[in-house]
Amino acid sequence: MESEVVQQRKEHTSQATQERLTYCAEAHKLLDAFADAARQVIRIQERQIRAVALGEPDISRFDVLMHYALEGKQKAKYAYLEHLEEHHCS
């Protein structure tokens, strides 16, 4: 049998977990934007790797694309984190 203290601790932990996982619509939107930006970085990396594997001579064209994709990912990440900090919705 669990002691009352253990049971209360479990209930508190469960409640705290549920509160932390509560996202507002804006947080979902920002998280989706971050995920999209991260996927864009991965797509560019995949194209770059494919170009290298195929021996294409001008792989430097990916440098600018990667720069902008990483910049977009950073902006999306910090927009999401700032929202969470400001609104405490997660």
HELIX and SHEET records of a PDB file:
HELIX    1   1 GLU A    4  ARG A   20  1                                  17    
HELIX    2   2 ALA A   25  ALA A   53  1                                  29    
HELIX    3   3 ARG A   61  HIS A   87  1                                  27    
END                                                                             
